[in-house]
């Protein structure tokens, strides 16, 4: 890994940590009950701008901060491709294509949640014909994300962040 890659990882890590901290701060304002909605239930509550207020606005804000964090963590894993269980878990799920099930994705949520959130934000499955060969797998991953509760998103993103912090220590501590 060259100096430019290390610099970029440090910057991505800094931003990812800031977004996660913002998510933590919002989470403190929500009750345990507020965190039990699934991603799909939250999306269905927000059909109009006027629906996004009070607790729902906080839930959306938490989800948005986690999505922003996920983009940075995904980018780090992409730069360090092949150096983590996360990347190999993601690749194995993606390469199952038509055979992938929601249950299989949910079994790996601790290692792939940031990939799911990143795809939800960026809609990568529509980007290129190369990606389209994995369209069914992306759809299945999206379906799995919709089943996760807000609390599960938060907790699994925390696990990914903590694991990455250990792995990146030699790079980010300098």
Contact map, one row per residue, 1 for C-alpha under 8 A:
111011000000000000000000000000000000000000000000000000000000000000000000000000000000000000000000000000000000000000000000000000000000000000000000000000000000000000000000000000
111111000000000000000000000000000000000000000000000000000000000000000000000000000000000000000000000000000000000000000000000000000000000000000000000000000000000000000000000000
111111100000000000000000000000000000000000000000000000000000000000000000000000000000000000000000000000000000000000000000000000000000000000000000000000000000000000000000000000
011111110000000000000000000000000000000000000000000000000000000000000000000000000000000000000000000000000000000000000000000000000000000000000000000000000000000000000000000000
111111111000000000000000000000000000000000000000000000000000000000000000000000100000000000000000000000000000000000000000000000000000000000000000000000000000000000000000000000
111111111100000000000000000000000000000000000000000000000000000000000000000000000000000000000000000000000000000000000000000000000000000000000000000000000000000000000000001000
001111111110000000000000000000000000000000000000000000000000000000000000000000000000000000000000000000000000000000000000000000000000000000000000000000000000000000000000000000
000111111111000000000000000000000000000000000000000000000000000000000000000000000000000000000000000000000000000000000000000000000000000000000000000000000000000000000000000000
000011111111100000000000000000000000000000000000000000000000000000000000000100100000000000000000000000000000000000000000000000000000000000000000000000000000000000000000000100
000001111111110000000000000000000000000000000000000000000000000000000000000000000000000000000000000000000000000000000000000000000000000000000000000000000000000000000000001100
000000111111111000000000000000000000000000000000000000000000000000000000000000000000000000000000000000000000000000000000000000000000000000000000000000000000000000000000000000
000000011111111100000000000000000000000000000000000000000000000000000001101100000000000000000000000000000000000000000000000000000000000000000000000000000000000000000000000000
000000001111111110000000000000000000000000000000000000000000000000000001100100000000000000000000000000000000000000000000000000000000000000000000000000000000000000000000000100
000000000111111111000000000000000000000000000000000000000000000000000000000000000000000000000000000000000000000000000000000000000000000000000000000000000000000000000000000000
000000000011111111100000000000000000000000000000000000000000000000001001000000000000000000000000000000000000000000000000000000000000000000000000000000000000000000000000000000
000000000001111111110000000000000000000000000000000000000000000000011111100000000000000000000000000000000000000000000000000000000000000000000000000000000000000000000000000000
000000000000111111111000000000000000000000000000000000000000000000001000000000000000000000000000000000000000000000000000000000000000000000000000000000000000000010000000000000
000000000000011111111100000000000000000000000000000000000000000000001000000000000000000000000000000000000000000000000000000000000000000000000000000000000000000000000000000000
000000000000001111111110000000000000000000000000000000000000000011011000000000000000000000000000000000000000000000000000000000000000000000000000000000000000000000000000000000
000000000000000111111111000000000000000000000000000000000000000011001000000000000000000000000000000000000000000000000000000000000000000000000000000000000000000000000000000000
000000000000000011111111100000000000000000000000000000000000000000000000000000000000000000000000000000000000000000000000000000000000000000000000000000000000000000000000000000
000000000000000001111111110000000000000000000000000000000000010010000000000000000000000000000000000000000000000000000000000000000000000000000000000000000000000000000000000000
000000000000000000111111111000000000000000000000000000000000111011000000000000000000000000000000000000000000000000000000000000000000000000000000000000000000000000000000000000
000000000000000000011111111100000000000000000000000000000000010000000000000000000000000000000000000000000000000000000000000000000000000000000000000000000000000000000000000000
000000000000000000001111111110000000000000000000000000000000000000000000000000000000000000000000000000000000000000000000000000000000000000000000000000000000000000000000000000
000000000000000000000111111111000000000000000000000000000100110000000000000000000000000000000000000000000000000000000000000000000000000000000000000000000000000000000000000000
000000000000000000000011111111000000000000000000000000000000010000000000000000000000000000000000000000000000000000000000000000000000000000000000000000000000000000000000000000
000000000000000000000001111111100000000000000000000000000000000000000000000000000000000000000000000000000000000000000000000000000000000000000000000000000000000000000000000000
000000000000000000000000111111100000000000000000000000000100000000000000000000000000000000000000000000000000000000000000000000000000000000000000000000000000000000000000000000
000000000000000000000000011111111110000000000000000000100110000000000000000000000000000000000000000000000000000000000000000000000000000000000000000000000000000000000000000000
000000000000000000000000000111111110000000000000000000000000000000000000000000000000000000000000000000000000000000000000000000000000000000000000000000000000000000000000000000
000000000000000000000000000001111111000000000000000000000000000000000000000000000000000000000000000000000000000000000000000000000000000000000000000000000000000000000000000000
000000000000000000000000000001111111100000000000000000000000000000000000000000000000000000000000000000000000000000000000000000000000000000000000000000000000000000000000000000
000000000000000000000000000001111111100000000000000000100010000000000000000000000000000000000000000000000000000000000000000000000000000000000000000000000000000000000000000000
000000000000000000000000000001111111100000000000000000000010000000000000000000000000000000000000000000000000000000000000000000000000000000000000000011100000000000000000000000
000000000000000000000000000000011111110000000000000000000000000000000000000000000000000000000000000000000000000000000000000000000000000000000000000011100000000000000000000000
000000000000000000000000000000001111111111000000000000000000000000000000000000000000000000000000000000000000000000000000000000000000000000000000000011000000000000000000000000
000000000000000000000000000000000001111111000000000000000000000000000000000000000000000000000000000000000000000000000000000000000000000000000000011111000000000000000000000000
000000000000000000000000000000000000111111100000000000000000000000000000000000000000000000000000000000000000000000000000000000000000000000000000111111000000000000000000000000
000000000000000000000000000000000000111111110000000000000000000000000000000000000000000000000000000000000000000000000000000000000000000000000000011000000000000000000000000000
000000000000000000000000000000000000111111111000000000000000000000000000000000000000000000000000000000000000000000000000000000000000000000000000000000000000000000000000000000
000000000000000000000000000000000000111111111100000000010011000000000000000000000000000000000000000000000000000000000000000000000000000000000000000000000000000000000000000000
000000000000000000000000000000000000001111111110000000000000000000000000000000000000000000000000000000000000000000000000000000000000000000000000000000000000000000000000000000
000000000000000000000000000000000000000111111110000000000000000000000000000000000000000000000000000000000000000000000000000000000000000000000000000000000000000000000000000000
000000000000000000000000000000000000000011111110001000010000000000000000000000000000000000000000000000000000000000000000000000000000000000000000000000000000000000000000000000
000000000000000000000000000000000000000001111111101100010000000000000000000000000000000000000000000000000000000000000000000000000000000000000000000000000000000000000000000000
000000000000000000000000000000000000000000111111101000000000000000000000000000000000000000000000000000000000000000000000000000000000000000000000000000000000000000000000000000
000000000000000000000000000000000000000000000111111100000000000000000000000000000000000000000000000000000000000000000000000000000000000000000000000000000000000000000000000000
000000000000000000000000000000000000000000000111111100000000000000000000000000000000000000000000000000000000000000000000000000000000000000000000000000000000000000000000000000
000000000000000000000000000000000000000000000001111110000000000000000000000000000000000000000000000000000000000000000000000000000000000000000000000000000000000000000000000000
000000000000000000000000000000000000000000001111111110010000000000000000000000000000000000000000000000000000000000000000000000000000000000000000000000000000000000000000000000
000000000000000000000000000000000000000000000101111111011001000000000000000000000000000000000000000000000000000000000000000000000000000000000000000000000000000000000000000000
000000000000000000000000000000000000000000000000011111111100000000000000000000000000000000000000000000000000000000000000000000000000000000000000000000000000000000000000000000
000000000000000000000000000000000000000000000000000111111100000000000000000000000000000000000000000000000000000000000000000000000000000000000000000000000000000000000000000000
000000000000000000000000000001000100000000000000000011111110000000000000000000000000000000000000000000000000000000000000000000000000000000000000000000000000000000000000000000
000000000000000000000000000000000000000001001100001111111111000000000000000000000000000000000000000000000000000000000000000000000000000000000000000000000000000000000000000000
000000000000000000000000000000000000000000000000000111111111100000000000000000000000000000000000000000000000000000000000000000000000000000000000000000000000000000000000000000
000000000000000000000000010011000000000000000000000011111111110000000000000000000000000000000000000000000000000000000000000000000000000000000000000000000000000000000000000000
000000000000000000000000000001000110000001000000000000111111111000000000000000000000000000000000000000000000000000000000000000000000000000000000000001000000000000000000000000
000000000000000000000000000000000000000001000000000100011111111100000000000000000000000000000000000000000000000000000000000000000000000000000000000000000000000000000000000000
000000000000000000000010010000000000000000000000000000001111111110000000000000000000000000000000000000000000000000000000000000000000000000000000000000000000000000000000000000
000000000000000000000111011000000000000000000000000000000111111111000000000000000000000000000000000000000000000000000000000000000000000000000000000000000000000000000000000000
000000000000000000000010000000000000000000000000000000000011111111100000000000000000000000000000000000000000000000000000000000000000000000000000000001000000000000000000000000
000000000000000000000000000000000000000000000000000000000001111111110000000000000000000000000000000000000000000000000000000000000000000000000000000000000000000000000000000000
000000000000000000110110000000000000000000000000000000000000111111111000000000000000000000000000000000000000000000000000000000000000000000000000000000000000000000000000000000
000000000000000000110010000000000000000000000000000000000000011111111100000000000000000000000000000000000000000000001000000000000000000000000000000000001100100000000000000000
000000000000000000000000000000000000000000000000000000000000001111111110000000000000000000000000000000000000000001001100100000000000000000000000000000000000000000000000000000
000000000000000100100000000000000000000000000000000000000000000111111111000000000000000000000000000000000000000000000100000000000000000000000000000000000000000000000000000000
000000000000001111110000000000000000000000000000000000000000000011111111100000000000000000000000000000000000000001000000000000000000000000000000000000000000000000000000000000
000000000000000100000000000000000000000000000000000000000000000001111111110000000000000000000000000000000000000011101100000000000000000000000000000000000000100000000000000000
000000000000000100000000000000000000000000000000000000000000000000111111111000000000000000000000000000000000000001101100000000000000000000000000000000000000000000000000000000
000000000001101100000000000000000000000000000000000000000000000000011111111100000000000000000000000000000000000000000000000000000000000000000000000000000000000000000000000000
000000000001100100000000000000000000000000000000000000000000000000001111111110000000000000000000000000000000000001000000000000000000000000000000000000000000000010000000000000
000000000000000000000000000000000000000000000000000000000000000000000111111111000000000000000000000000000000000001100100000000000000000000000000000000000000000000000000000000
000000000001000000000000000000000000000000000000000000000000000000000011111111100000000000000000000000000000000000000000000000000000000000000000000000000000000000000000000000
000000001001100000000000000000000000000000000000000000000000000000000001111111110000000000000000000000000000000000000000000000000000000000000000000000000000000000000000000000
000000000000000000000000000000000000000000000000000000000000000000000000111111111011011000000000000000000000000000000000000000000000000000000000000000000000000000000000000000
000000000000000000000000000000000000000000000000000000000000000000000000011111111000001000000000000000000000000000000000000000000000000000000000000000000000000000000000000000
000010001000000000000000000000000000000000000000000000000000000000000000001111111000000000000000000000000000000000000000000000000000000000000000000000000000000000000000000000
000000000000000000000000000000000000000000000000000000000000000000000000000111111111000000000000000000000000000000000000000000000000000000000000000000000000000000000000000000
000000000000000000000000000000000000000000000000000000000000000000000000000011111111001000000000000000000000000000000000000000000000000000000000000000000000000000000000000000
000000000000000000000000000000000000000000000000000000000000000000000000000000011111101100000000000000000000000000000000000000000000000000000000000000000000000000000000000000
000000000000000000000000000000000000000000000000000000000000000000000000000010011111101000000000000000000000000000000000000000000000000000000000000000000000000000000000000000
000000000000000000000000000000000000000000000000000000000000000000000000000010011111111100000000000000000000000000000000000000000000000000000000000000000000000000000000000000
000000000000000000000000000000000000000000000000000000000000000000000000000000000111111110000000000000000000001000000000000000000000000000000000000000000000000000000000000000
000000000000000000000000000000000000000000000000000000000000000000000000000010000001111111000000000000000000001100000000000000000000000000000000000000000000000000000000000000
000000000000000000000000000000000000000000000000000000000000000000000000000011001111111111100000000000000000000100000000000000000000000000000000000000000000000000000000000000
000000000000000000000000000000000000000000000000000000000000000000000000000000000101111111110000000000000000000000000000000000000000000000000000000000000000000000000000000000
000000000000000000000000000000000000000000000000000000000000000000000000000000000000111111111000000000000001001100000000000000000000000000000000000000000000000000000000000000
000000000000000000000000000000000000000000000000000000000000000000000000000000000000011111111100000000000000001100100000000000000000000000000000000000000000000000000000000000
000000000000000000000000000000000000000000000000000000000000000000000000000000000000001111111110000000000000000000000000000000000000000000000000000000000000000000000000000000
000000000000000000000000000000000000000000000000000000000000000000000000000000000000000111111111000000000000000000000000000000000000000000000000000000000000000000000000000000
000000000000000000000000000000000000000000000000000000000000000000000000000000000000000011111111100100011000000000000000000000000000000010000000000000000000000000000000000000
000000000000000000000000000000000000000000000000000000000000000000000000000000000000000001111111100100000000000000000000000000000000010011000000000000000000000000000000000000
000000000000000000000000000000000000000000000000000000000000000000000000000000000000000000111111100000000000000000000000000000000000010010000000000000000000000000000000000000
000000000000000000000000000000000000000000000000000000000000000000000000000000000000000000011111111100000000000000000000000000000000000010000000000000000000000000000000000000
000000000000000000000000000000000000000000000000000000000000000000000000000000000000000000001111111100000000000000000000000000000000111110000000000000000000000000000000000000
000000000000000000000000000000000000000000000000000000000000000000000000000000000000000000000001111100000000000000000000000000000000000110000000000000000000000000000000000000
000000000000000000000000000000000000000000000000000000000000000000000000000000000000000000000001111110000000000000000000000000000000000010000000000000000000000000000000000000
000000000000000000000000000000000000000000000000000000000000000000000000000000000000000000001101111111011000000000000000000000000000000010010000000000000000000000000000000000
000000000000000000000000000000000000000000000000000000000000000000000000000000000000000000000000001111111000000000000000000000000000000000010000000000000000000000000000000000
000000000000000000000000000000000000000000000000000000000000000000000000000000000000000000000000000111111100000000000000000000000000000000011011000000000000000000000000000000
000000000000000000000000000000000000000000000000000000000000000000000000000000000000000000000000000011111110000000000000000000000000000000000001000000000000000000000000000000
000000000000000000000000000000000000000000000000000000000000000000000000000000000000000000001000000111111111000000000000000000000000000000000000000000000000000000000000000000
000000000000000000000000000000000000000000000000000000000000000000000000000000000000000000001000000111111111100000000000000000000000000000011001000000000000000000000000000000
000000000000000000000000000000000000000000000000000000000000000000000000000000000000000000000000000001111111100000000000000000000000000000000001000000000000000000000000000000
000000000000000000000000000000000000000000000000000000000000000000000000000000000000000000000000000000111111110000000000000000000000000000000000000000000000000000000000000000
000000000000000000000000000000000000000000000000000000000000000000000000000000000000000010000000000000011111111100000000000000000000000000000000000000000000000000000000000000
000000000000000000000000000000000000000000000000000000000000000000000000000000000000000000000000000000001111111110000000000000000000000000000000000000000001000000000000000000
000000000000000000000000000000000000000000000000000000000000000000000000000000000000000000000000000000000011111110000000000000000000000000000000000000000001101100000000000000
000000000000000000000000000000000000000000000000000000000000000000000000000000000000110011000000000000000001111111000000000000000000000000000000000000000001001100000000000000
000000000000000000000000000000000000000000000000000000000000000000000000000000000000011011000000000000000001111111110000000000000000000000000000000000000000000000000000000000
000000000000000000000000000000000000000000000000000000000000000000000100000000000000000000000000000000000000111111111000000000000000000000000000100000001001100100000000000000
000000000000000000000000000000000000000000000000000000000000000000101110110000000000000000000000000000000000001111111100000000000000000000000000000000000000100100000000000000
000000000000000000000000000000000000000000000000000000000000000000000110010000000000000001000000000000000000000111111110000000000000000000000000000000000000000000000000000000
000000000000000000000000000000000000000000000000000000000000000000000000000000000000000000000000000000000000000111111111000000000000000000001100100000000000000000000000000000
000000000000000000000000000000000000000000000000000000000000000001100110000000000000000000000000000000000000000011111111100000000000000000000000100000000000000000000000000000
000000000000000000000000000000000000000000000000000000000000000000110110010000000000000000000000000000000000000001111111111000000000000000000000000000000000000000000000000000
000000000000000000000000000000000000000000000000000000000000000000000000000000000000000000000000000000000000000000111111111110000000000000000100000000000000000000000000000000
000000000000000000000000000000000000000000000000000000000000000000000000000000000000000000000000000000000000000000011111111000000000000000000100000000000000000000000000000000
000000000000000000000000000000000000000000000000000000000000000000100000000000000000000000000000000000000000000000001111111000000000000000000000000000000000000000000000000000
000000000000000000000000000000000000000000000000000000000000000000000000000000000000000000000000000000000000000000000111111100000000000000000000000000000000000000000000000000
000000000000000000000000000000000000000000000000000000000000000000000000000000000000000000000000000000000000000000000111111111100000000000000000000000000000000000000000000000
000000000000000000000000000000000000000000000000000000000000000000000000000000000000000000000000000000000000000000000010011111100010000000000000000000000000000000000000000000
000000000000000000000000000000000000000000000000000000000000000000000000000000000000000000000000000000000000000000000010001111110011011001000000000000000000000000000000000000
000000000000000000000000000000000000000000000000000000000000000000000000000000000000000000000000000000000000000000000000001111110011001000000000000000000000000000000000000000
000000000000000000000000000000000000000000000000000000000000000000000000000000000000000000000000000000000000000000000000001111111011000000000000000000000000000000000000000000
000000000000000000000000000000000000000000000000000000000000000000000000000000000000000000000000000000000000000000000000000011111111000000000000000000000000000000000000000000
000000000000000000000000000000000000000000000000000000000000000000000000000000000000000000000000000000000000000000000000000000111111100000000000000000000000000000000000000000
000000000000000000000000000000000000000000000000000000000000000000000000000000000000000000000000000000000000000000000000000000011111110000000000000000000000000000000000000000
000000000000000000000000000000000000000000000000000000000000000000000000000000000000000000000000000000000000000000000000000111111111111000000000000000000000000000000000000000
000000000000000000000000000000000000000000000000000000000000000000000000000000000000000000000000000000000000000000000000000011111111111000000000000000000000000000000000000000
000000000000000000000000000000000000000000000000000000000000000000000000000000000000000000000000100000000000000000000000000000001111111100000000000000000000000000000000000000
000000000000000000000000000000000000000000000000000000000000000000000000000000000000000000000110100000000000000000000000000010000111111111000000000000000000000000000000000000
000000000000000000000000000000000000000000000000000000000000000000000000000000000000000000000000100000000000000000000000000011000011111111100000000000000000000000000000000000
000000000000000000000000000000000000000000000000000000000000000000000000000000000000000000000000110000000000000000000000000000000000111111110000000000000000000000000000000000
000000000000000000000000000000000000000000000000000000000000000000000000000000000000000000001111111100000000000000000000000000000000011111111000000000000000000000000000000000
000000000000000000000000000000000000000000000000000000000000000000000000000000000000000000000100000000000000000000000000000010000000011111111100000000000000000000000000000000
000000000000000000000000000000000000000000000000000000000000000000000000000000000000000000000000000000000000000000000000000000000000001111111110000000000000000000000000000000
000000000000000000000000000000000000000000000000000000000000000000000000000000000000000000000000000111001000000000000000000000000000000111111111000000000000000000000000000000
000000000000000000000000000000000000000000000000000000000000000000000000000000000000000000000000000001001000000000010000000000000000000011111111100000000000000000000000000000
000000000000000000000000000000000000000000000000000000000000000000000000000000000000000000000000000000000000000000010011000000000000000001111111110000000000000000000000000000
000000000000000000000000000000000000000000000000000000000000000000000000000000000000000000000000000001000000000000000000000000000000000000111111111000000000000000000000000000
000000000000000000000000000000000000000000000000000000000000000000000000000000000000000000000000000001101100000000000000000000000000000000011111111100000000000000000000000000
000000000000000000000000000000000000001000000000000000000000000000000000000000000000000000000000000000000000000010011000000000000000000000001111111100000000000000000000000000
000000000000000000000000000000000000011100000000000000000000000000000000000000000000000000000000000000000000000000000000000000000000000000000111111100000000000000000000000000
000000000000000000000000000000000000011100000000000000000000000000000000000000000000000000000000000000000000000000000000000000000000000000000011111110000000000000000000000000
000000000000000000000000000000000000011000000000000000000000000000000000000000000000000000000000000000000000000000000000000000000000000000000001111111011000000000000000000000
000000000000000000000000000000000011111000000000000000000000000000000000000000000000000000000000000000000000000000000000000000000000000000000000001111111000000000000000000000
000000000000000000000000000000000011111000000000000000000010001000000000000000000000000000000000000000000000000000000000000000000000000000000000000111111100000000000000000000
000000000000000000000000000000000011000000000000000000000000000000000000000000000000000000000000000000000000000000000000000000000000000000000000000011111110000000000000000000
000000000000000000000000000000000000000000000000000000000000000000000000000000000000000000000000000000000000000000000000000000000000000000000000000111111111000000000000000000
000000000000000000000000000000000000000000000000000000000000000001000000000000000000000000000000000000000000000010000000000000000000000000000000000111111111100000000000000000
000000000000000000000000000000000000000000000000000000000000000001000000000000000000000000000000000000000000000000000000000000000000000000000000000001111111110000000000000000
000000000000000000000000000000000000000000000000000000000000000000000000000000000000000000000000000000000000000000000000000000000000000000000000000000111111111000000000000000
000000000000000000000000000000000000000000000000000000000000000000000000000000000000000000000000000000000000111010000000000000000000000000000000000000011111111100000000000000
000000000000000000000000000000000000000000000000000000000000000001000100000000000000000000000000000000000000010011000000000000000000000000000000000000001111111110000000000000
000000000000000000000000000000000000000000000000000000000000000000000000000000000000000000000000000000000000000000000000000000000000000000000000000000000111111111000000000000
000000000000000000000000000000000000000000000000000000000000000000000000000000000000000000000000000000000000011000000000000000000000000000000000000000000011111111100000000000
000000000000000000000000000000000000000000000000000000000000000000000000000000000000000000000000000000000000011011000000000000000000000000000000000000000001111111110000000000
000000000000000010000000000000000000000000000000000000000000000000000000100000000000000000000000000000000000000000000000000000000000000000000000000000000000111111111000000000
000000000000000000000000000000000000000000000000000000000000000000000000000000000000000000000000000000000000000000000000000000000000000000000000000000000000011111111100000000
000000000000000000000000000000000000000000000000000000000000000000000000000000000000000000000000000000000000000000000000000000000000000000000000000000000000001111111110000000
000000000000000000000000000000000000000000000000000000000000000000000000000000000000000000000000000000000000000000000000000000000000000000000000000000000000000111111111000000
000000000000000000000000000000000000000000000000000000000000000000000000000000000000000000000000000000000000000000000000000000000000000000000000000000000000000011111111100000
000000000000000000000000000000000000000000000000000000000000000000000000000000000000000000000000000000000000000000000000000000000000000000000000000000000000000001111111100000
000000000000000000000000000000000000000000000000000000000000000000000000000000000000000000000000000000000000000000000000000000000000000000000000000000000000000000111111110000
000000000000000000000000000000000000000000000000000000000000000000000000000000000000000000000000000000000000000000000000000000000000000000000000000000000000000000011111111100
000000000000000000000000000000000000000000000000000000000000000000000000000000000000000000000000000000000000000000000000000000000000000000000000000000000000000000001111111110
000000000000000000000000000000000000000000000000000000000000000000000000000000000000000000000000000000000000000000000000000000000000000000000000000000000000000000000011111111
000001000100000000000000000000000000000000000000000000000000000000000000000000000000000000000000000000000000000000000000000000000000000000000000000000000000000000000001111111
000000001100100000000000000000000000000000000000000000000000000000000000000000000000000000000000000000000000000000000000000000000000000000000000000000000000000000000001111111
000000000000000000000000000000000000000000000000000000000000000000000000000000000000000000000000000000000000000000000000000000000000000000000000000000000000000000000000111111
000000000000000000000000000000000000000000000000000000000000000000000000000000000000000000000000000000000000000000000000000000000000000000000000000000000000000000000000011111
